[in-house]
Amino acid sequence: MAEHGITEVWKKSSYSGANGQCVEVAARVPGSVSVRDSKDTGRPALSFSECSWEAFLSEIDRGVTGR
């Protein structure tokens, strides 16, 4: 769904399999990143600031999982 005339381009990892069990990411509005479940695209997406999203990806790159 597009809000305020913004066209969404949802992307998923090239590592995603054909079974569709992955997340999709889109830059919906400037300064914001949205994440949704690829199996149920009609449900609301989670939104994060670009800064929070970049910090999350950085932690993944470093191998930090919080366990």
PDBQT receptor file of N, H, CA, C and O in Angstrom, charges set to zero:
ATOM      1  N   MET A   1       0.840  -1.157   0.000  1.00  0.00    +0.000 N 
ATOM      2  CA  MET A   1       0.000   0.000   0.000  1.00  0.00    +0.000 C 
ATOM      3  C   MET A   1       0.888   1.223   0.000  1.00  0.00    +0.000 C 
ATOM      4  O   MET A   1       1.887   1.251   0.718  1.00  0.00    +0.000 OA
ATOM      5  N   ALA A   2       0.562   2.214  -0.766  1.00  0.00    +0.000 N 
ATOM      6  H   ALA A   2      -0.250   2.191  -1.349  1.00  0.00    +0.000 HD
ATOM      7  CA  ALA A   2       1.334   3.453  -0.817  1.00  0.00    +0.000 C 
ATOM      8  C   ALA A   2       0.606   4.536  -0.039  1.00  0.00    +0.000 C 
ATOM      9  O   ALA A   2      -0.613   4.679  -0.139  1.00  0.00    +0.000 OA
ATOM     10  N   GLU A   3       1.360   5.289   0.730  1.00  0.00    +0.000 N 
ATOM     11  H   GLU A   3       2.350   5.172   0.812  1.00  0.00    +0.000 HD
ATOM     12  CA  GLU A   3       0.792   6.384   1.495  1.00  0.00    +0.000 C 
ATOM     13  C   GLU A   3       1.324   7.698   0.955  1.00  0.00    +0.000 C 
ATOM     14  O   GLU A   3       2.501   7.796   0.607  1.00  0.00    +0.000 OA
ATOM     15  N   HIS A   4       0.478   8.700   0.883  1.00  0.00    +0.000 N 
ATOM     16  H   HIS A   4      -0.478   8.621   1.166  1.00  0.00    +0.000 HD
ATOM     17  CA  HIS A   4       0.877  10.043   0.473  1.00  0.00    +0.000 C 
ATOM     18  C   HIS A   4       1.539  10.061  -0.897  1.00  0.00    +0.000 C 
ATOM     19  O   HIS A   4       2.440  10.867  -1.131  1.00  0.00    +0.000 OA
ATOM     20  N   GLY A   5       1.116   9.196  -1.801  1.00  0.00    +0.000 N 
ATOM     21  H   GLY A   5       0.384   8.541  -1.611  1.00  0.00    +0.000 HD
ATOM     22  CA  GLY A   5       1.634   9.191  -3.155  1.00  0.00    +0.000 C 
ATOM     23  C   GLY A   5       3.036   8.623  -3.303  1.00  0.00    +0.000 C 
ATOM     24  O   GLY A   5       3.652   8.766  -4.359  1.00  0.00    +0.000 OA
ATOM     25  N   ILE A   6       3.549   7.979  -2.258  1.00  0.00    +0.000 N 
ATOM     26  H   ILE A   6       3.049   7.862  -1.400  1.00  0.00    +0.000 HD
ATOM     27  CA  ILE A   6       4.892   7.402  -2.307  1.00  0.00    +0.000 C 
ATOM     28  C   ILE A   6       4.798   5.977  -2.825  1.00  0.00    +0.000 C 
ATOM     29  O   ILE A   6       4.028   5.171  -2.302  1.00  0.00    +0.000 OA
ATOM     30  N   THR A   7       5.577   5.666  -3.845  1.00  0.00    +0.000 N 
ATOM     31  H   THR A   7       6.203   6.320  -4.270  1.00  0.00    +0.000 HD
ATOM     32  CA  THR A   7       5.599   4.313  -4.386  1.00  0.00    +0.000 C 
ATOM     33  C   THR A   7       6.575   3.475  -3.577  1.00  0.00    +0.000 C 
ATOM     34  O   THR A   7       7.736   3.846  -3.408  1.00  0.00    +0.000 OA
ATOM     35  N   GLU A   8       6.097   2.349  -3.081  1.00  0.00    +0.000 N 
ATOM     36  H   GLU A   8       5.154   2.048  -3.218  1.00  0.00    +0.000 HD
ATOM     37  CA  GLU A   8       6.940   1.466  -2.287  1.00  0.00    +0.000 C 
ATOM     38  C   GLU A   8       7.642   0.460  -3.179  1.00  0.00    +0.000 C 
ATOM     39  O   GLU A   8       7.047  -0.091  -4.105  1.00  0.00    +0.000 OA
ATOM     40  N   VAL A   9       8.889   0.233  -2.895  1.00  0.00    +0.000 N 
ATOM     41  H   VAL A   9       9.372   0.681  -2.143  1.00  0.00    +0.000 HD
ATOM     42  CA  VAL A   9       9.641  -0.812  -3.566  1.00  0.00    +0.000 C 
ATOM     43  C   VAL A   9      10.149  -1.735  -2.466  1.00  0.00    +0.000 C 
ATOM     44  O   VAL A   9      11.125  -1.429  -1.781  1.00  0.00    +0.000 OA
ATOM     45  N   TRP A  10       9.475  -2.863  -2.309  1.00  0.00    +0.000 N 
ATOM     46  H   TRP A  10       8.682  -3.112  -2.866  1.00  0.00    +0.000 HD
ATOM     47  CA  TRP A  10       9.853  -3.831  -1.287  1.00  0.00    +0.000 C 
ATOM     48  C   TRP A  10      10.953  -4.725  -1.824  1.00  0.00    +0.000 C 
ATOM     49  O   TRP A  10      10.882  -5.201  -2.957  1.00  0.00    +0.000 OA
ATOM     50  N   LYS A  11      11.973  -4.954  -1.005  1.00  0.00    +0.000 N 
ATOM     51  H   LYS A  11      12.031  -4.568  -0.084  1.00  0.00    +0.000 HD
ATOM     52  CA  LYS A  11      13.104  -5.792  -1.397  1.00  0.00    +0.000 C 
ATOM     53  C   LYS A  11      13.295  -6.885  -0.363  1.00  0.00    +0.000 C 
ATOM     54  O   LYS A  11      12.994  -6.707   0.817  1.00  0.00    +0.000 OA
ATOM     55  N   LYS A  12      13.803  -8.027  -0.829  1.00  0.00    +0.000 N 
ATOM     56  H   LYS A  12      14.048  -8.172  -1.788  1.00  0.00    +0.000 HD
ATOM     57  CA  LYS A  12      14.164  -9.086   0.107  1.00  0.00    +0.000 C 
ATOM     58  C   LYS A  12      15.554  -9.595  -0.237  1.00  0.00    +0.000 C 
ATOM     59  O   LYS A  12      16.070  -9.356  -1.329  1.00  0.00    +0.000 OA
ATOM     60  N   SER A  13      16.134 -10.282   0.692  1.00  0.00    +0.000 N 
ATOM     61  H   SER A  13      15.715 -10.476   1.579  1.00  0.00    +0.000 HD
ATOM     62  CA  SER A  13      17.499 -10.768   0.538  1.00  0.00    +0.000 C 
ATOM     63  C   SER A  13      17.621 -11.738  -0.627  1.00  0.00    +0.000 C 
ATOM     64  O   SER A  13      16.703 -12.506  -0.912  1.00  0.00    +0.000 OA
ATOM     65  N   SER A  14      18.758 -11.691  -1.289  1.00  0.00    +0.000 N 
ATOM     66  H   SER A  14      19.504 -11.067  -1.057  1.00  0.00    +0.000 HD
ATOM     67  CA  SER A  14      19.026 -12.662  -2.359  1.00  0.00    +0.000 C 
ATOM     68  C   SER A  14      19.213 -14.057  -1.780  1.00  0.00    +0.000 C 
ATOM     69  O   SER A  14      19.202 -15.038  -2.524  1.00  0.00    +0.000 OA
ATOM     70  N   TYR A  15      19.386 -14.164  -0.466  1.00  0.00    +0.000 N 
ATOM     71  H   TYR A  15      19.395 -13.368   0.139  1.00  0.00    +0.000 HD
ATOM     72  CA  TYR A  15      19.515 -15.462   0.199  1.00  0.00    +0.000 C 
ATOM     73  C   TYR A  15      18.159 -16.098   0.489  1.00  0.00    +0.000 C 
ATOM     74  O   TYR A  15      18.100 -17.250   0.919  1.00  0.00    +0.000 OA
ATOM     75  N   SER A  16      17.082 -15.374   0.263  1.00  0.00    +0.000 N 
ATOM     76  H   SER A  16      17.130 -14.438  -0.087  1.00  0.00    +0.000 HD
ATOM     77  CA  SER A  16      15.742 -15.899   0.533  1.00  0.00    +0.000 C 
ATOM     78  C   SER A  16      15.435 -17.060  -0.395  1.00  0.00    +0.000 C 
ATOM     79  O   SER A  16      15.755 -17.027  -1.583  1.00  0.00    +0.000 OA
ATOM     80  N   GLY A  17      14.816 -18.077   0.159  1.00  0.00    +0.000 N 
ATOM     81  H   GLY A  17      14.556 -18.104   1.125  1.00  0.00    +0.000 HD
ATOM     82  CA  GLY A  17      14.440 -19.231  -0.644  1.00  0.00    +0.000 C 
ATOM     83  C   GLY A  17      13.129 -19.016  -1.364  1.00  0.00    +0.000 C 
ATOM     84  O   GLY A  17      12.488 -17.975  -1.214  1.00  0.00    +0.000 OA
ATOM     85  N   ALA A  18      12.737 -19.993  -2.138  1.00  0.00    +0.000 N 
ATOM     86  H   ALA A  18      13.258 -20.838  -2.260  1.00  0.00    +0.000 HD
ATOM     87  CA  ALA A  18      11.501 -19.915  -2.918  1.00  0.00    +0.000 C 
ATOM     88  C   ALA A  18      10.257 -20.122  -2.062  1.00  0.00    +0.000 C 
ATOM     89  O   ALA A  18       9.143 -19.889  -2.532  1.00  0.00    +0.000 OA
ATOM     90  N   ASN A  19      10.427 -20.558  -0.809  1.00  0.00    +0.000 N 
ATOM     91  H   ASN A  19      11.332 -20.747  -0.428  1.00  0.00    +0.000 HD
ATOM     92  CA  ASN A  19       9.267 -20.834   0.037  1.00  0.00    +0.000 C 
ATOM     93  C   ASN A  19       8.605 -19.578   0.583  1.00  0.00    +0.000 C 
ATOM     94  O   ASN A  19       7.551 -19.666   1.213  1.00  0.00    +0.000 OA
ATOM     95  N   GLY A  20       9.197 -18.416   0.357  1.00  0.00    +0.000 N 
ATOM     96  H   GLY A  20      10.053 -18.344  -0.154  1.00  0.00    +0.000 HD
ATOM     97  CA  GLY A  20       8.573 -17.153   0.739  1.00  0.00    +0.000 C 
ATOM     98  C   GLY A  20       8.623 -16.830   2.210  1.00  0.00    +0.000 C 
ATOM     99  O   GLY A  20       7.904 -15.940   2.663  1.00  0.00    +0.000 OA
ATOM    100  N   GLN A  21       9.444 -17.519   2.971  1.00  0.00    +0.000 N 
ATOM    101  H   GLN A  21      10.028 -18.242   2.603  1.00  0.00    +0.000 HD
ATOM    102  CA  GLN A  21       9.523 -17.259   4.404  1.00  0.00    +0.000 C 
ATOM    103  C   GLN A  21      10.678 -16.320   4.699  1.00  0.00    +0.000 C 
ATOM    104  O   GLN A  21      11.755 -16.737   5.127  1.00  0.00    +0.000 OA
ATOM    105  N   CYS A  22      10.428 -15.062   4.461  1.00  0.00    +0.000 N 
ATOM    106  H   CYS A  22       9.554 -14.724   4.113  1.00  0.00    +0.000 HD
ATOM    107  CA  CYS A  22      11.465 -14.062   4.695  1.00  0.00    +0.000 C 
ATOM    108  C   CYS A  22      10.801 -12.732   5.028  1.00  0.00    +0.000 C 
ATOM    109  O   CYS A  22       9.575 -12.623   5.064  1.00  0.00    +0.000 OA
ATOM    110  N   VAL A  23      11.620 -11.740   5.267  1.00  0.00    +0.000 N 
ATOM    111  H   VAL A  23      12.616 -11.828   5.237  1.00  0.00    +0.000 HD
ATOM    112  CA  VAL A  23      11.113 -10.393   5.477  1.00  0.00    +0.000 C 
ATOM    113  C   VAL A  23      11.451  -9.547   4.267  1.00  0.00    +0.000 C 
ATOM    114  O   VAL A  23      12.393  -9.839   3.530  1.00  0.00    +0.000 OA
ATOM    115  N   GLU A  24      10.682  -8.508   4.073  1.00  0.00    +0.000 N 
ATOM    116  H   GLU A  24       9.916  -8.271   4.671  1.00  0.00    +0.000 HD
ATOM    117  CA  GLU A  24      10.916  -7.553   2.994  1.00  0.00    +0.000 C 
ATOM    118  C   GLU A  24      11.136  -6.183   3.625  1.00  0.00    +0.000 C 
ATOM    119  O   GLU A  24      10.572  -5.871   4.674  1.00  0.00    +0.000 OA
ATOM    120  N   VAL A  25      11.957  -5.377   2.976  1.00  0.00    +0.000 N 
ATOM    121  H   VAL A  25      12.415  -5.630   2.124  1.00  0.00    +0.000 HD
ATOM    122  CA  VAL A  25      12.325  -4.060   3.490  1.00  0.00    +0.000 C 
ATOM    123  C   VAL A  25      12.031  -3.009   2.432  1.00  0.00    +0.000 C 
ATOM    124  O   VAL A  25      12.247  -3.237   1.242  1.00  0.00    +0.000 OA
ATOM    125  N   ALA A  26      11.538  -1.858   2.870  1.00  0.00    +0.000 N 
ATOM    126  H   ALA A  26      11.362  -1.672   3.837  1.00  0.00    +0.000 HD
ATOM    127  CA  ALA A  26      11.276  -0.750   1.943  1.00  0.00    +0.000 C 
ATOM    128  C   ALA A  26      11.569   0.573   2.640  1.00  0.00    +0.000 C 
ATOM    129  O   ALA A  26      11.357   0.714   3.844  1.00  0.00    +0.000 OA
ATOM    130  N   ALA A  27      12.054   1.532   1.873  1.00  0.00    +0.000 N 
ATOM    131  H   ALA A  27      12.226   1.418   0.895  1.00  0.00    +0.000 HD
ATOM    132  CA  ALA A  27      12.199   2.907   2.353  1.00  0.00    +0.000 C 
ATOM    133  C   ALA A  27      10.914   3.623   1.937  1.00  0.00    +0.000 C 
ATOM    134  O   ALA A  27      10.806   4.117   0.815  1.00  0.00    +0.000 OA
ATOM    135  N   ARG A  28       9.947   3.674   2.846  1.00  0.00    +0.000 N 
ATOM    136  H   ARG A  28      10.034   3.272   3.758  1.00  0.00    +0.000 HD
ATOM    137  CA  ARG A  28       8.618   4.182   2.514  1.00  0.00    +0.000 C 
ATOM    138  C   ARG A  28       8.549   5.697   2.518  1.00  0.00    +0.000 C 
ATOM    139  O   ARG A  28       7.948   6.299   1.629  1.00  0.00    +0.000 OA
ATOM    140  N   VAL A  29       9.150   6.301   3.496  1.00  0.00    +0.000 N 
ATOM    141  H   VAL A  29       9.639   5.812   4.218  1.00  0.00    +0.000 HD
ATOM    142  CA  VAL A  29       9.180   7.762   3.590  1.00  0.00    +0.000 C 
ATOM    143  C   VAL A  29      10.608   8.166   3.941  1.00  0.00    +0.000 C 
ATOM    144  O   VAL A  29      11.335   7.377   4.546  1.00  0.00    +0.000 OA
ATOM    145  N   PRO A  30      11.019   9.362   3.580  1.00  0.00    +0.000 N 
ATOM    146  CA  PRO A  30      12.387   9.785   3.894  1.00  0.00    +0.000 C 
ATOM    147  C   PRO A  30      12.692   9.644   5.389  1.00  0.00    +0.000 C 
ATOM    148  O   PRO A  30      11.913  10.082   6.237  1.00  0.00    +0.000 OA
ATOM    149  N   GLY A  31      13.827   9.031   5.695  1.00  0.00    +0.000 N 
ATOM    150  H   GLY A  31      14.459   8.676   5.007  1.00  0.00    +0.000 HD
ATOM    151  CA  GLY A  31      14.246   8.864   7.080  1.00  0.00    +0.000 C 
ATOM    152  C   GLY A  31      13.650   7.668   7.780  1.00  0.00    +0.000 C 
ATOM    153  O   GLY A  31      13.846   7.502   8.984  1.00  0.00    +0.000 OA
ATOM    154  N   SER A  32      12.924   6.826   7.056  1.00  0.00    +0.000 N 
ATOM    155  H   SER A  32      12.765   6.962   6.078  1.00  0.00    +0.000 HD
ATOM    156  CA  SER A  32      12.236   5.690   7.665  1.00  0.00    +0.000 C 
ATOM    157  C   SER A  32      12.433   4.428   6.835  1.00  0.00    +0.000 C 
ATOM    158  O   SER A  32      12.488   4.479   5.606  1.00  0.00    +0.000 OA
ATOM    159  N   VAL A  33      12.539   3.293   7.526  1.00  0.00    +0.000 N 
ATOM    160  H   VAL A  33      12.494   3.252   8.524  1.00  0.00    +0.000 HD
ATOM    161  CA  VAL A  33      12.645   1.989   6.876  1.00  0.00    +0.000 C 
ATOM    162  C   VAL A  33      11.518   1.119   7.416  1.00  0.00    +0.000 C 
ATOM    163  O   VAL A  33      11.296   1.068   8.625  1.00  0.00    +0.000 OA
ATOM    164  N   SER A  34      10.807   0.435   6.523  1.00  0.00    +0.000 N 
ATOM    165  H   SER A  34      10.988   0.477   5.541  1.00  0.00    +0.000 HD
ATOM    166  CA  SER A  34       9.720  -0.448   6.929  1.00  0.00    +0.000 C 
ATOM    167  C   SER A  34      10.093  -1.894   6.644  1.00  0.00    +0.000 C 
ATOM    168  O   SER A  34      10.778  -2.196   5.667  1.00  0.00    +0.000 OA
ATOM    169  N   VAL A  35       9.627  -2.782   7.518  1.00  0.00    +0.000 N 
ATOM    170  H   VAL A  35       9.070  -2.537   8.312  1.00  0.00    +0.000 HD
ATOM    171  CA  VAL A  35       9.900  -4.213   7.404  1.00  0.00    +0.000 C 
ATOM    172  C   VAL A  35       8.570  -4.943   7.510  1.00  0.00    +0.000 C 
ATOM    173  O   VAL A  35       7.744  -4.623   8.365  1.00  0.00    +0.000 OA
ATOM    174  N   ARG A  36       8.364  -5.937   6.629  1.00  0.00    +0.000 N 
ATOM    175  H   ARG A  36       9.035  -6.197   5.935  1.00  0.00    +0.000 HD
ATOM    176  CA  ARG A  36       7.123  -6.711   6.684  1.00  0.00    +0.000 C 
ATOM    177  C   ARG A  36       7.407  -8.188   6.425  1.00  0.00    +0.000 C 
ATOM    178  O   ARG A  36       8.475  -8.561   5.938  1.00  0.00    +0.000 OA
ATOM    179  N   ASP A  37       6.433  -9.007   6.760  1.00  0.00    +0.000 N 
ATOM    180  H   ASP A  37       5.566  -8.704   7.156  1.00  0.00    +0.000 HD
ATOM    181  CA  ASP A  37       6.490 -10.450   6.542  1.00  0.00    +0.000 C 
ATOM    182  C   ASP A  37       6.081 -10.728   5.101  1.00  0.00    +0.000 C 
ATOM    183  O   ASP A  37       4.995 -10.330   4.680  1.00  0.00    +0.000 OA
ATOM    184  N   SER A  38       6.930 -11.400   4.347  1.00  0.00    +0.000 N 
ATOM    185  H   SER A  38       7.813 -11.723   4.690  1.00  0.00    +0.000 HD
ATOM    186  CA  SER A  38       6.630 -11.653   2.933  1.00  0.00    +0.000 C 
ATOM    187  C   SER A  38       5.471 -12.623   2.747  1.00  0.00    +0.000 C 
ATOM    188  O   SER A  38       4.877 -12.672   1.670  1.00  0.00    +0.000 OA
ATOM    189  N   LYS A  39       5.138 -13.400   3.785  1.00  0.00    +0.000 N 
ATOM    190  H   LYS A  39       5.621 -13.360   4.660  1.00  0.00    +0.000 HD
ATOM    191  CA  LYS A  39       4.029 -14.350   3.679  1.00  0.00    +0.000 C 
ATOM    192  C   LYS A  39       2.674 -13.679   3.885  1.00  0.00    +0.000 C 
ATOM    193  O   LYS A  39       1.646 -14.211   3.466  1.00  0.00    +0.000 OA
ATOM    194  N   ASP A  40       2.671 -12.514   4.527  1.00  0.00    +0.000 N 
ATOM    195  H   ASP A  40       3.506 -12.082   4.867  1.00  0.00    +0.000 HD
ATOM    196  CA  ASP A  40       1.414 -11.840   4.849  1.00  0.00    +0.000 C 
ATOM    197  C   ASP A  40       1.584 -10.335   4.637  1.00  0.00    +0.000 C 
ATOM    198  O   ASP A  40       1.642  -9.565   5.596  1.00  0.00    +0.000 OA
ATOM    199  N   THR A  41       1.663  -9.931   3.384  1.00  0.00    +0.000 N 
ATOM    200  H   THR A  41       1.616 -10.556   2.605  1.00  0.00    +0.000 HD
ATOM    201  CA  THR A  41       1.954  -8.535   3.048  1.00  0.00    +0.000 C 
ATOM    202  C   THR A  41       0.803  -7.580   3.351  1.00  0.00    +0.000 C 
ATOM    203  O   THR A  41       0.978  -6.364   3.281  1.00  0.00    +0.000 OA
ATOM    204  N   GLY A  42      -0.359  -8.107   3.684  1.00  0.00    +0.000 N 
ATOM    205  H   GLY A  42      -0.502  -9.095   3.742  1.00  0.00    +0.000 HD
ATOM    206  CA  GLY A  42      -1.494  -7.258   4.018  1.00  0.00    +0.000 C 
ATOM    207  C   GLY A  42      -1.461  -6.742   5.442  1.00  0.00    +0.000 C 
ATOM    208  O   GLY A  42      -2.187  -5.808   5.784  1.00  0.00    +0.000 OA
ATOM    209  N   ARG A  43      -0.627  -7.339   6.274  1.00  0.00    +0.000 N 
ATOM    210  H   ARG A  43      -0.038  -8.098   5.996  1.00  0.00    +0.000 HD
ATOM    211  CA  ARG A  43      -0.518  -6.891   7.666  1.00  0.00    +0.000 C 
ATOM    212  C   ARG A  43       0.346  -5.637   7.736  1.00  0.00    +0.000 C 
ATOM    213  O   ARG A  43       1.150  -5.381   6.840  1.00  0.00    +0.000 OA
ATOM    214  N   PRO A  44       0.181  -4.866   8.786  1.00  0.00    +0.000 N 
ATOM    215  CA  PRO A  44       0.983  -3.646   8.919  1.00  0.00    +0.000 C 
ATOM    216  C   PRO A  44       2.476  -3.954   8.988  1.00  0.00    +0.000 C 
ATOM    217  O   PRO A  44       2.893  -4.963   9.556  1.00  0.00    +0.000 OA
ATOM    218  N   ALA A  45       3.255  -3.078   8.409  1.00  0.00    +0.000 N 
ATOM    219  H   ALA A  45       2.917  -2.258   7.948  1.00  0.00    +0.000 HD
ATOM    220  CA  ALA A  45       4.711  -3.199   8.460  1.00  0.00    +0.000 C 
ATOM    221  C   ALA A  45       5.223  -2.523   9.731  1.00  0.00    +0.000 C 
ATOM    222  O   ALA A  45       4.576  -1.632  10.281  1.00  0.00    +0.000 OA
ATOM    223  N   LEU A  46       6.383  -2.960  10.181  1.00  0.00    +0.000 N 
ATOM    224  H   LEU A  46       6.909  -3.684   9.734  1.00  0.00    +0.000 HD
ATOM    225  CA  LEU A  46       7.066  -2.298  11.284  1.00  0.00    +0.000 C 
ATOM    226  C   LEU A  46       7.929  -1.191  10.693  1.00  0.00    +0.000 C 
ATOM    227  O   LEU A  46       8.567  -1.389   9.659  1.00  0.00    +0.000 OA
ATOM    228  N   SER A  47       7.955  -0.040  11.332  1.00  0.00    +0.000 N 
ATOM    229  H   SER A  47       7.436   0.121  12.172  1.00  0.00    +0.000 HD
ATOM    230  CA  SER A  47       8.746   1.084  10.822  1.00  0.00    +0.000 C 
ATOM    231  C   SER A  47       9.839   1.454  11.813  1.00  0.00    +0.000 C 
ATOM    232  O   SER A  47       9.633   1.454  13.027  1.00  0.00    +0.000 OA
ATOM    233  N   PHE A  48      11.007   1.769  11.263  1.00  0.00    +0.000 N 
ATOM    234  H   PHE A  48      11.174   1.769  10.277  1.00  0.00    +0.000 HD
ATOM    235  CA  PHE A  48      12.166   2.138  12.062  1.00  0.00    +0.000 C 
ATOM    236  C   PHE A  48      12.810   3.377  11.452  1.00  0.00    +0.000 C 
ATOM    237  O   PHE A  48      12.704   3.614  10.249  1.00  0.00    +0.000 OA
ATOM    238  N   SER A  49      13.472   4.159  12.284  1.00  0.00    +0.000 N 
ATOM    239  H   SER A  49      13.558   3.966  13.262  1.00  0.00    +0.000 HD
ATOM    240  CA  SER A  49      14.245   5.275  11.737  1.00  0.00    +0.000 C 
ATOM    241  C   SER A  49      15.436   4.693  10.982  1.00  0.00    +0.000 C 
ATOM    242  O   SER A  49      15.878   3.581  11.270  1.00  0.00    +0.000 OA
ATOM    243  N   GLU A  50      15.951   5.449  10.015  1.00  0.00    +0.000 N 
ATOM    244  H   GLU A  50      15.591   6.352   9.781  1.00  0.00    +0.000 HD
ATOM    245  CA  GLU A  50      17.127   4.978   9.276  1.00  0.00    +0.000 C 
ATOM    246  C   GLU A  50      18.290   4.710  10.225  1.00  0.00    +0.000 C 
ATOM    247  O   GLU A  50      19.031   3.743  10.048  1.00  0.00    +0.000 OA
ATOM    248  N   CYS A  51      18.448   5.556  11.221  1.00  0.00    +0.000 N 
ATOM    249  H   CYS A  51      17.846   6.342  11.365  1.00  0.00    +0.000 HD
ATOM    250  CA  CYS A  51      19.536   5.407  12.184  1.00  0.00    +0.000 C 
ATOM    251  C   CYS A  51      19.397   4.092  12.955  1.00  0.00    +0.000 C 
ATOM    252  O   CYS A  51      20.377   3.367  13.123  1.00  0.00    +0.000 OA
ATOM    253  N   SER A  52      18.200   3.786  13.420  1.00  0.00    +0.000 N 
ATOM    254  H   SER A  52      17.404   4.375  13.283  1.00  0.00    +0.000 HD
ATOM    255  CA  SER A  52      17.965   2.532  14.143  1.00  0.00    +0.000 C 
ATOM    256  C   SER A  52      18.192   1.329  13.247  1.00  0.00    +0.000 C 
ATOM    257  O   SER A  52      18.783   0.338  13.676  1.00  0.00    +0.000 OA
ATOM    258  N   TRP A  53      17.729   1.404  12.006  1.00  0.00    +0.000 N 
ATOM    259  H   TRP A  53      17.249   2.209  11.657  1.00  0.00    +0.000 HD
ATOM    260  CA  TRP A  53      17.895   0.297  11.060  1.00  0.00    +0.000 C 
ATOM    261  C   TRP A  53      19.375   0.052  10.773  1.00  0.00    +0.000 C 
ATOM    262  O   TRP A  53      19.821  -1.095  10.747  1.00  0.00    +0.000 OA
ATOM    263  N   GLU A  54      20.136   1.127  10.557  1.00  0.00    +0.000 N 
ATOM    264  H   GLU A  54      19.774   2.059  10.578  1.00  0.00    +0.000 HD
ATOM    265  CA  GLU A  54      21.565   0.984  10.287  1.00  0.00    +0.000 C 
ATOM    266  C   GLU A  54      22.298   0.397  11.494  1.00  0.00    +0.000 C 
ATOM    267  O   GLU A  54      23.218  -0.404  11.330  1.00  0.00    +0.000 OA
ATOM    268  N   ALA A  55      21.896   0.790  12.703  1.00  0.00    +0.000 N 
ATOM    269  H   ALA A  55      21.148   1.441  12.837  1.00  0.00    +0.000 HD
ATOM    270  CA  ALA A  55      22.504   0.228  13.916  1.00  0.00    +0.000 C 
ATOM    271  C   ALA A  55      22.190  -1.264  14.025  1.00  0.00    +0.000 C 
ATOM    272  O   ALA A  55      23.061  -2.054  14.391  1.00  0.00    +0.000 OA
ATOM    273  N   PHE A  56      20.967  -1.649  13.715  1.00  0.00    +0.000 N 
ATOM    274  H   PHE A  56      20.260  -1.007  13.418  1.00  0.00    +0.000 HD
ATOM    275  CA  PHE A  56      20.555  -3.059  13.727  1.00  0.00    +0.000 C 
ATOM    276  C   PHE A  56      21.404  -3.870  12.750  1.00  0.00    +0.000 C 
ATOM    277  O   PHE A  56      21.918  -4.929  13.108  1.00  0.00    +0.000 OA
ATOM    278  N   LEU A  57      21.553  -3.380  11.526  1.00  0.00    +0.000 N 
ATOM    279  H   LEU A  57      21.135  -2.519  11.235  1.00  0.00    +0.000 HD
ATOM    280  CA  LEU A  57      22.354  -4.091  10.526  1.00  0.00    +0.000 C 
ATOM    281  C   LEU A  57      23.819  -4.180  10.942  1.00  0.00    +0.000 C 
ATOM    282  O   LEU A  57      24.476  -5.192  10.699  1.00  0.00    +0.000 OA
ATOM    283  N   SER A  58      24.323  -3.132  11.562  1.00  0.00    +0.000 N 
ATOM    284  H   SER A  58      23.789  -2.310  11.759  1.00  0.00    +0.000 HD
ATOM    285  CA  SER A  58      25.701  -3.134  12.039  1.00  0.00    +0.000 C 
ATOM    286  C   SER A  58      25.909  -4.211  13.100  1.00  0.00    +0.000 C 
ATOM    287  O   SER A  58      26.928  -4.903  13.101  1.00  0.00    +0.000 OA
ATOM    288  N   GLU A  59      24.944  -4.349  13.998  1.00  0.00    +0.000 N 
ATOM    289  H   GLU A  59      24.117  -3.787  13.998  1.00  0.00    +0.000 HD
ATOM    290  CA  GLU A  59      25.032  -5.380  15.035  1.00  0.00    +0.000 C 
ATOM    291  C   GLU A  59      24.999  -6.779  14.424  1.00  0.00    +0.000 C 
ATOM    292  O   GLU A  59      25.703  -7.676  14.888  1.00  0.00    +0.000 OA
ATOM    293  N   ILE A  60      24.195  -6.965  13.400  1.00  0.00    +0.000 N 
ATOM    294  H   ILE A  60      23.624  -6.237  13.023  1.00  0.00    +0.000 HD
ATOM    295  CA  ILE A  60      24.158  -8.259  12.711  1.00  0.00    +0.000 C 
ATOM    296  C   ILE A  60      25.512  -8.548  12.076  1.00  0.00    +0.000 C 
ATOM    297  O   ILE A  60      26.034  -9.657  12.189  1.00  0.00    +0.000 OA
ATOM    298  N   ASP A  61      26.077  -7.550  11.410  1.00  0.00    +0.000 N 
ATOM    299  H   ASP A  61      25.653  -6.649  11.317  1.00  0.00    +0.000 HD
ATOM    300  CA  ASP A  61      27.392  -7.716  10.779  1.00  0.00    +0.000 C 
ATOM    301  C   ASP A  61      28.459  -8.103  11.800  1.00  0.00    +0.000 C 
ATOM    302  O   ASP A  61      29.365  -8.878  11.495  1.00  0.00    +0.000 OA
ATOM    303  N   ARG A  62      28.348  -7.566  13.000  1.00  0.00    +0.000 N 
ATOM    304  H   ARG A  62      27.611  -6.937  13.247  1.00  0.00    +0.000 HD
ATOM    305  CA  ARG A  62      29.327  -7.862  14.048  1.00  0.00    +0.000 C 
ATOM    306  C   ARG A  62      29.050  -9.193  14.731  1.00  0.00    +0.000 C 
ATOM    307  O   ARG A  62      29.871  -9.668  15.516  1.00  0.00    +0.000 OA
ATOM    308  N   GLY A  63      27.905  -9.800  14.443  1.00  0.00    +0.000 N 
ATOM    309  H   GLY A  63      27.238  -9.415  13.805  1.00  0.00    +0.000 HD
ATOM    310  CA  GLY A  63      27.566 -11.082  15.055  1.00  0.00    +0.000 C 
ATOM    311  C   GLY A  63      26.902 -10.962  16.408  1.00  0.00    +0.000 C 
ATOM    312  O   GLY A  63      26.828 -11.945  17.146  1.00  0.00    +0.000 OA
ATOM    313  N   VAL A  64      26.420  -9.786  16.750  1.00  0.00    +0.000 N 
ATOM    314  H   VAL A  64      26.480  -8.988  16.151  1.00  0.00    +0.000 HD
ATOM    315  CA  VAL A  64      25.751  -9.582  18.028  1.00  0.00    +0.000 C 
ATOM    316  C   VAL A  64      24.310 -10.044  17.904  1.00  0.00    +0.000 C 
ATOM    317  O   VAL A  64      23.571  -9.569  17.042  1.00  0.00    +0.000 OA
ATOM    318  N   THR A  65      23.908 -10.980  18.773  1.00  0.00    +0.000 N 
ATOM    319  H   THR A  65      24.509 -11.367  19.473  1.00  0.00    +0.000 HD
ATOM    320  CA  THR A  65      22.543 -11.500  18.686  1.00  0.00    +0.000 C 
ATOM    321  C   THR A  65      21.734 -11.251  19.946  1.00  0.00    +0.000 C 
ATOM    322  O   THR A  65      20.524 -11.480  19.947  1.00  0.00    +0.000 OA
ATOM    323  N   GLY A  66      22.362 -10.789  21.014  1.00  0.00    +0.000 N 
ATOM    324  H   GLY A  66      23.345 -10.603  21.012  1.00  0.00    +0.000 HD
ATOM    325  CA  GLY A  66      21.636 -10.538  22.249  1.00  0.00    +0.000 C 
ATOM    326  C   GLY A  66      21.372 -11.780  23.066  1.00  0.00    +0.000 C 
ATOM    327  O   GLY A  66      20.583 -11.740  24.010  1.00  0.00    +0.000 OA
ATOM    328  N   ARG A  67      22.006 -12.873  22.728  1.00  0.00    +0.000 N 
ATOM    329  H   ARG A  67      22.647 -12.905  21.961  1.00  0.00    +0.000 HD
ATOM    330  CA  ARG A  67      21.809 -14.117  23.497  1.00  0.00    +0.000 C 
ATOM    331  C   ARG A  67      22.928 -14.324  24.469  1.00  0.00    +0.000 C 
ATOM    332  O   ARG A  67      22.935 -15.314  25.200  1.00  0.00    +0.000 OA
TER     333      ARG A  67
